[in-house]
Amino acid sequence: MPLAAMMKKHLYILLILGFSISVCAQKKQLNFEKQLVDYFQKQSWDEIKITRDSIYTSPFKEKFNVSVSKNFIEFDTTHIVIKNPYFAEKYEEAEEDKDYVKNFPKSFSVIYENSLISLFENGKFACFKLDNFERDTKLEDKLNTKKFKYHWIIDKQLGALSGNSIYKWNGNKWIKHKVHFPLKNQPKLFEDDEFIIYGDCHGEWGGTVYFYEKKSSKTFFTESTCANSVIKDKNGYNVLAHLGHGGGSTEIKTIANPRKLTLAEPSEIRKTVNGEALGYVDKSNAYKKKIDFYGVQIFSSFKYQNKELFIVHLSDLTFLSEIKGNEIEIVNPLFFSDLYTHDPITKQYGDYILMNLDHYGTGLYREISVLIIDGNKITKVDWNENHSR
């Protein structure tokens, strides 16, 4: 076959293939739209006609509109169940909730060396390779030379609490961490060269976000009920918070300079003042509110390509969205389910995004599931059994 004819044939095949992909994408978009419109039409209490441009409008003062985005983002979603490798029947059969939850991780999982690293009640790590979720027992054997109580990523290294000391893994052995670290038994929200950011939550009585300055060991704070994600950009630290109480609420505060917030005394940290979170004491106004919505919960924010995406919970449905002003545009239905969590944390680990999910009715404050976002792949891992609702 002459070269020109061969090239023409290959071009024709590519055009057909491109057309087929385009048609397939359009069908997914239409199915996605129909699913959402039908769902919210059933949720409607009156005879309002639901359309893709307005499937929900907030009745509160800070109004927002929810629509189906014209820019559908396709994700490959997978759901798996992993049983705690150190699962103990004595906890499973326990009558007390405080014992039953001990088959869930005792510390929020992290990602380290392309593995999900989880810590269980016996003080041992379990490591799962992210490419296939098989256990990495060689890594486990290296790490499990002590009994641990909690773990984090500290300065890009695996760190863990054993006894009253914090140790960092240098790739071969545990080395005692001699620099002050502000956490003992709670997850970290964010860390950069200047700050370690974490929070506390007292439910309807508020929450606080803390900025621990590494250089000075000073801690600055403001109200955030209750912080779940931090994204840093040119404008500062964008702290996303949500609360389920009273129909739900969510806000983003952008803090350009945390040093302008109120300085905390060491004895005040994680405490309440007159029954309310310490955060309400801050009167610095050293932040700008990016969003402030009632009647909706936003569980997570993360960067995807050149976009900022949000995991939104509304009308017993959890989905992925972009937010443009007061417009919440749904870009993907996620698992099209009532994926619910009370005090989640979302962090970026290299190319991965990890969201730790708790659920009070299932595991109290312990992690019962994680979402792992790797490019266009989203994997939900449930511990011990299927927690889908």
C-alpha positions in Angstrom: 0.0 0.0 0.0 1.4 3.4 -0.9 2.5 5.6 2.0 -0.1 8.3 1.3 -2.9 5.8 1.2 -1.7 4.2 4.4 -1.5 7.5 6.2 -5.0 8.4 5.0 -6.3 5.0 6.3 -4.7 5.6 9.7 -6.1 9.2 9.9 -9.5 7.8 9.1 -9.2 5.2 11.9 -8.1 7.9 14.4 -11.1 10.1 13.4 -13.5 7.2 13.9 -11.9 6.4 17.3 -12.0 10.1 18.3 -15.7 10.3 17.3 -16.6 7.1 19.2 -14.8 8.5 22.4 -16.7 11.8 22.0 -20.1 10.0 21.7 -19.3 7.9 24.7 -18.4 10.9 26.8 -21.6 12.7 25.7 -23.7 9.6 26.7 -22.0 9.6 30.2 -22.6 13.3 30.6 -26.4 12.9 29.7 -26.7 9.9 32.0 -25.0 11.8 34.8 -27.3 14.8 34.3 -30.4 12.6 34.2 -29.4 10.8 37.4 -28.9 14.0 39.3 -32.0 15.7 38.0 -34.2 12.7 38.8 -32.7 12.3 42.3 -33.2 16.0 43.3 -36.7 16.0 41.7 -37.6 13.2 44.1 -36.1 15.1 47.0 -38.1 18.2 46.2 -40.9 18.9 48.7 -43.0 21.0 46.2 -43.8 21.0 42.5 -40.8 23.0 41.5 -39.4 21.8 38.2 -35.8 20.7 38.7 -33.4 21.4 35.8 -29.7 20.9 35.3 -29.1 24.6 35.8 -30.7 24.6 39.2 -31.2 21.3 40.9 -31.1 22.9 44.4 -31.2 26.5 45.6 -30.4 27.4 49.2 -33.3 29.0 51.2 -30.8 30.6 53.6 -29.5 34.2 53.6 -26.1 33.2 52.1 -27.7 31.8 49.0 -26.0 29.3 46.7 -27.2 27.4 43.6 -26.3 23.8 42.7 -26.2 22.9 39.1 -24.8 20.1 36.9 -21.6 21.3 35.3 -21.2 21.3 31.5 -17.6 20.2 32.1 -18.0 16.6 33.3 -14.8 15.2 34.8 -14.5 11.5 34.4 -13.0 9.5 37.3 -12.5 5.7 37.5 -14.0 4.8 40.9 -13.3 1.6 42.8 -14.5 0.4 46.1 -12.7 -2.3 48.1 -12.8 -3.7 51.6 -9.6 -4.5 53.6 -9.7 -6.4 56.8 -7.5 -5.3 59.6 -4.7 -7.9 59.5 -4.5 -7.8 63.3 -8.3 -8.2 63.6 -9.3 -9.4 67.1 -12.6 -11.2 67.7 -12.6 -10.0 71.3 -13.2 -6.5 70.1 -15.7 -7.5 67.5 -17.9 -9.2 70.2 -17.4 -6.4 72.8 -20.6 -4.8 74.1 -18.9 -1.5 74.8 -18.4 0.8 71.8 -15.1 1.9 73.1 -13.8 -1.6 72.7 -15.7 -2.5 69.4 -13.9 0.4 67.6 -10.5 -1.1 68.4 -10.6 -3.1 65.2 -10.4 0.2 63.3 -7.0 2.0 62.9 -6.1 3.9 66.1 -4.4 6.7 64.0 -5.4 8.3 60.7 -3.6 6.5 57.9 -0.9 8.2 55.8 0.8 7.6 52.4 4.5 6.8 52.5 6.7 5.3 49.8 3.7 4.5 47.6 2.0 2.6 50.4 -0.9 3.2 52.6 0.5 3.0 56.1 -2.1 2.3 58.9 -1.6 1.8 62.6 -3.7 -0.6 64.6 -4.6 -1.2 68.3 -1.7 -3.6 68.9 0.7 -0.8 68.1 1.8 -2.3 64.8 1.7 -0.9 61.3 0.1 -2.5 58.3 1.4 -1.4 54.9 -0.5 -1.8 51.6 1.0 -1.1 48.2 -1.1 1.4 46.4 -0.8 -0.3 43.0 -2.6 -3.5 44.1 -3.3 -3.1 47.9 -1.3 -6.1 48.7 0.5 -6.1 52.1 4.1 -5.1 52.1 5.2 -7.4 54.9 8.9 -6.5 54.4 8.2 -2.9 55.1 6.0 -3.9 58.1 8.8 -6.0 59.5 11.2 -3.1 59.3 8.8 -0.6 60.9 7.4 -2.7 63.6 10.4 -2.7 66.0 8.5 -0.7 68.6 4.9 -0.3 69.8 3.3 2.9 68.5 0.4 5.1 69.5 0.0 7.5 66.6 1.7 8.4 63.4 2.1 11.2 60.8 4.3 12.4 58.0 6.8 14.8 59.6 9.0 16.8 57.3 8.2 14.3 54.5 9.4 11.4 56.7 7.3 8.8 58.5 7.0 9.8 62.1 5.3 8.0 65.0 4.7 8.3 68.8 6.1 5.5 70.9 5.9 5.8 74.7 6.3 9.6 75.3 8.8 10.1 72.4 8.3 10.8 68.7 10.5 8.9 66.3 11.2 9.5 62.6 12.0 6.7 60.1 15.2 7.4 58.2 14.7 4.5 55.7 16.6 2.0 57.8 15.7 2.6 61.5 13.8 4.8 63.9 15.6 8.0 65.1 14.3 10.0 68.0 12.8 13.3 66.8 14.5 16.0 68.9 12.6 19.0 67.5 9.4 19.9 69.2 6.3 18.6 67.5 2.9 20.0 68.7 0.8 16.8 68.2 0.4 13.7 70.3 -2.8 11.9 69.4 -4.5 13.8 66.6 -4.1 14.1 62.8 -2.3 17.0 61.1 -4.1 19.1 58.6 -1.1 20.6 56.7 2.6 21.3 56.9 5.0 23.5 55.0 8.4 25.0 55.9 6.9 27.6 58.2 3.8 26.0 59.9 2.2 22.8 61.2 -1.6 23.3 61.0 -4.1 21.2 63.0 -7.5 21.7 64.6 -10.0 20.7 67.2 -13.7 20.4 67.1 -16.4 20.8 69.8 -19.4 20.2 67.5 -22.0 22.9 67.8 -19.8 24.8 70.3 -17.3 25.5 67.6 -13.8 24.5 66.5 -10.4 26.0 66.3 -7.6 25.9 63.7 -4.0 26.2 65.0 -0.9 27.4 63.2 2.2 26.2 65.0 5.2 28.3 63.8 8.2 26.0 63.6 10.8 28.8 64.0 9.4 30.3 67.2 7.3 27.4 68.6 4.5 30.0 68.9 0.9 28.9 68.1 -1.6 31.3 66.4 -5.3 30.4 66.1 -8.8 31.4 64.9 -12.2 29.8 64.8 -12.9 27.1 62.2 -15.8 24.8 62.7 -14.5 22.3 61.9 -11.4 22.4 59.7 -11.0 19.4 57.3 -8.6 20.6 54.5 -6.0 23.3 53.9 -4.9 24.4 50.4 -2.1 27.0 50.2 -2.1 29.4 47.2 -0.8 32.9 46.4 -3.5 34.4 48.6 -2.5 32.4 51.7 -3.9 29.3 53.6 -7.4 28.4 52.5 -9.0 26.5 55.5 -12.1 24.6 54.6 -14.4 23.7 57.5 -17.8 22.0 57.9 -20.3 21.0 60.6 -23.3 18.7 60.3 -25.3 20.3 63.2 -28.5 22.1 62.3 -28.8 21.1 58.7 -25.1 21.6 58.0 -22.8 24.5 57.3 -19.5 25.1 55.6 -17.0 27.9 55.1 -13.5 28.7 53.7 -11.3 31.2 55.5 -8.3 32.5 53.6 -5.5 33.5 56.0 -2.8 35.5 54.3 -0.5 35.8 57.4 -1.2 33.4 60.3 1.1 35.5 62.6 -1.6 38.2 62.6 -4.1 35.9 64.3 -4.3 35.7 68.1 -1.4 34.1 69.9 -2.3 31.1 72.0 -0.9 30.4 75.5 0.2 26.8 75.7 -2.3 26.1 78.4 -5.2 27.3 76.2 -4.6 25.0 73.2 -7.4 22.5 72.6 -9.4 23.9 75.5 -12.8 25.7 75.6 -13.6 29.1 77.0 -17.0 29.5 78.7 -18.1 26.3 77.0 -17.1 27.4 73.5 -14.1 26.7 71.3 -11.0 28.8 71.9 -11.3 30.0 68.3 -14.0 32.4 69.1 -11.6 34.4 71.3 -9.7 35.5 68.2 -10.9 39.0 67.2 -8.0 39.7 64.8 -10.2 39.5 61.7 -6.9 38.5 60.0 -8.7 36.4 57.4 -11.2 36.7 54.5 -14.2 34.5 54.1 -14.1 32.9 50.6 -17.4 31.0 51.1 -20.0 30.8 53.9 -22.9 28.5 53.2 -25.7 27.0 55.4 -27.6 23.9 54.5 -24.7 22.1 52.9 -21.5 20.3 54.0 -18.2 20.3 52.1 -16.1 17.5 53.4 -12.9 18.0 51.4 -11.0 20.2 49.0 -8.0 19.3 46.9 -6.2 20.2 43.7 -6.9 18.3 40.5 -4.9 19.3 37.5 -5.5 23.1 37.3 -8.7 23.0 39.3 -9.8 23.0 42.9 -12.4 20.3 43.6 -14.7 19.8 46.5 -16.4 16.8 48.0 -19.9 18.1 48.8 -22.7 16.5 50.8 -26.3 17.7 50.2 -29.7 16.0 50.4 -28.2 12.7 51.4 -25.9 12.6 48.4 -22.2 13.1 48.2 -20.6 14.3 44.9 -17.6 16.2 43.4 -17.9 19.8 42.5 -16.3 23.0 41.5 -17.3 26.2 43.3 -17.5 29.4 41.4 -18.7 32.2 43.7 -22.1 31.1 45.0 -22.5 28.4 42.3 -21.8 24.8 43.2 -21.3 22.9 39.9 -21.4 19.1 40.1 -18.6 17.6 37.9 -18.9 13.9 39.0 -21.4 11.9 41.1 -18.5 10.1 42.8 -20.2 6.8 44.1 -23.7 8.3 43.8 -24.3 7.4 47.5 -24.8 8.9 50.9 -21.1 8.9 51.7 -21.0 10.5 55.1 -18.3 11.4 57.6 -18.1 13.7 60.7 -14.5 14.9 61.1 -12.6 13.9 58.0 -9.1 15.1 57.0 -7.7 15.6 53.4 -4.0 15.9 52.7 -1.8 15.7 49.6 1.1 13.2 49.6 3.1 13.8 46.5 0.9 12.8 43.5 -1.7 11.2 45.8 -4.6 12.8 47.7 -5.7 10.9 50.8 -9.0 11.6 52.6 -9.4 9.9 56.0 -13.1 9.3 57.0 -14.6 8.7 60.4 -18.2 8.0 61.2 -19.4 8.3 64.8 -22.1 5.6 64.5 -19.7 3.1 63.1 -16.3 3.7 64.7 -16.7 6.7 66.9 -13.7 9.0 66.1 -11.6 6.4 64.4 -10.9 6.1 60.7 -13.4 3.6 59.1 -12.5 4.4 55.5 -10.2 6.3 53.2 -10.5 7.8 49.7 -7.3 7.7 47.7 -7.2 9.9 44.6 -4.5 9.1 42.1 -4.9 11.1 38.9 -8.3 10.2 37.5 -8.6 7.1 39.8 -10.5 7.3 43.1 -10.4 4.3 45.4 -12.5 3.9 48.5 -11.1 1.6 51.0 -13.4 0.4 53.8 -11.9 -1.2 56.9 -13.2 -4.7 57.8 -16.6 -4.5 56.0 -18.6 -2.5 53.5 -19.6 0.8 55.1 -21.6 2.1 52.1 -24.9 3.6 52.9 
